Amino acid sequence: MICFGIDPGLGRMGYGVVSQRGDDMQALDYGVITTEPKEPISSRLASLFASLEEHIARHRPDAIAVERLYFGRNTTTAEMVFQARGVILLAASRFGLTPYEPKPSEVKLAVCGYGDAEKNQVQGMVKNILNLEHIPKPDDAADALAAAITGLSLSMYDARNLGASG
């Protein structure tokens, strides 16, 4: 099973692709998709969409996971990120995938076993779970890998529940 994880953002969107065979998880690819702040928002969103489609087509994931976001008072940042999330949802639907949308606490719980884990704890566990030599950089890529790990966990849960009810 392959899950494509996404850490949403307009200027920098993290992505991570994780495969699972039995209990073994492996990072297949990770990085960031960037856009230029000077470009019009419509061009930036189109660029994100094109890059996402390219990555999804290359990896043909079975699942997609995008972390659900919470913003306090910074509505300008929230608006831009939510526009980027719309592009993510559109790209996923074009490949027939309904994204898992875990909350940050669910990602922390899936990766660390503790819903209030610190960012550095999550990144360290991503490194350990995926047997990487270093913590993935930048942070957006590590967060996307954590989302992919969570997506795999959620898809396993769904498969068990569908099997039990079917």
C-alpha positions in Angstrom: 0.0 0.0 0.0 1.2 3.5 -0.8 0.1 6.7 0.8 0.8 10.2 -0.5 1.0 12.6 2.5 0.7 16.4 2.2 1.5 19.3 4.5 -0.5 22.1 2.9 0.9 25.5 2.1 0.9 28.0 -0.6 4.5 29.1 -0.6 5.8 25.7 0.4 3.8 22.5 0.3 5.4 19.4 1.8 4.8 16.0 0.2 5.9 12.5 1.3 5.2 9.1 -0.2 5.3 6.1 2.1 4.8 2.5 1.2 3.8 -0.2 3.6 4.3 -4.0 3.3 3.3 -5.8 6.4 4.8 -3.9 9.3 7.6 -2.4 7.2 7.2 1.2 6.1 9.5 2.9 3.6 9.8 6.5 2.3 9.7 6.4 -1.4 9.9 10.1 -2.0 9.6 13.4 -0.1 10.3 17.1 -0.6 8.5 20.4 -1.1 6.7 22.1 -3.9 7.3 25.8 -3.8 5.7 28.9 -5.4 7.0 32.4 -5.8 5.3 35.0 -3.5 5.5 37.6 -6.4 3.3 35.5 -8.7 -0.5 36.0 -8.8 -2.3 33.6 -6.5 -4.1 32.0 -9.4 -0.7 31.2 -11.0 0.6 29.8 -7.7 -2.4 27.6 -7.3 -2.1 26.3 -10.9 1.6 25.5 -10.3 0.7 23.6 -7.1 -2.0 21.7 -8.9 0.3 20.7 -11.9 3.1 19.6 -9.5 0.7 17.6 -7.4 -0.8 15.8 -10.4 2.7 15.0 -11.6 3.8 13.5 -8.3 0.5 11.6 -7.8 0.7 10.2 -11.3 4.3 9.1 -10.8 3.6 7.3 -7.5 0.0 6.1 -8.1 -0.9 6.0 -4.3 -3.7 3.9 -2.9 -4.4 6.7 -0.4 -3.8 10.4 0.2 -3.6 12.1 3.6 -3.6 15.9 4.2 -3.4 17.3 7.7 -6.4 19.2 8.7 -5.4 22.7 9.8 -6.2 24.9 12.7 -5.5 28.7 12.6 -6.1 31.0 15.5 -6.2 34.6 14.4 -4.0 34.8 11.3 -6.9 34.8 8.8 -4.7 35.9 5.8 -2.4 32.8 6.2 -5.4 30.6 6.7 -7.1 31.8 3.6 -4.1 31.1 1.4 -3.6 27.6 2.9 -7.2 26.8 2.5 -7.0 27.7 -1.1 -4.0 25.4 -1.4 -6.1 22.7 0.3 -8.8 23.1 -2.4 -6.1 22.4 -5.0 -5.1 19.3 -3.1 -8.7 18.0 -2.9 -9.2 18.7 -6.6 -6.0 16.8 -7.5 -7.0 13.9 -5.3 -10.4 13.7 -6.8 -9.0 13.6 -10.3 -7.3 10.3 -9.3 -10.4 8.9 -7.7 -9.0 9.3 -4.1 -10.8 10.7 -1.1 -8.2 12.1 1.2 -7.9 11.2 4.9 -7.8 14.5 6.8 -6.4 13.8 10.2 -6.2 16.6 12.8 -2.7 17.5 14.0 -3.3 15.6 17.3 -4.2 12.5 15.3 -1.0 12.7 13.3 1.0 13.0 16.5 -0.9 10.1 18.1 -0.3 7.8 15.0 3.4 8.7 14.8 4.3 9.1 18.4 1.6 7.4 20.4 0.9 10.7 22.1 -1.5 13.4 20.8 0.4 16.3 22.4 3.9 15.3 21.1 6.2 18.1 20.2 7.2 18.8 16.6 10.8 17.5 17.1 9.4 14.3 18.6 7.2 13.7 15.6 10.2 14.3 13.3 12.4 11.9 15.2 9.7 9.2 15.1 9.3 9.7 11.3 13.0 9.2 11.0 12.8 6.0 13.1 9.6 4.5 11.6 11.0 5.0 8.1 14.5 3.9 9.0 16.0 7.1 7.6 19.6 8.3 8.3 18.5 11.8 9.1 15.3 13.7 10.0 13.8 14.8 6.6 14.3 18.4 5.8 12.7 20.8 5.4 10.1 20.5 8.2 7.2 20.5 5.6 8.5 17.3 4.1 8.8 15.6 7.5 5.3 16.7 8.3 4.0 15.3 5.0 5.7 12.0 5.8 4.0 12.0 9.2 0.7 12.6 7.4 1.4 9.7 5.0 2.2 7.4 8.0 -1.1 8.4 9.5 -3.0 7.8 6.3 -1.6 4.3 6.1 -2.8 3.7 9.7 -6.2 5.1 8.9 -6.5 3.0 5.8 -5.6 -0.2 7.7 -8.3 0.7 10.3 -10.8 1.2 7.5 -9.8 -2.1 5.8 -10.3 -3.9 9.1 -13.7 -2.4 9.8 -14.9 -3.0 6.2 -13.7 -6.6 6.5 -15.6 -7.0 9.8 -18.8 -5.5 8.5 -18.7 -7.1 5.0 
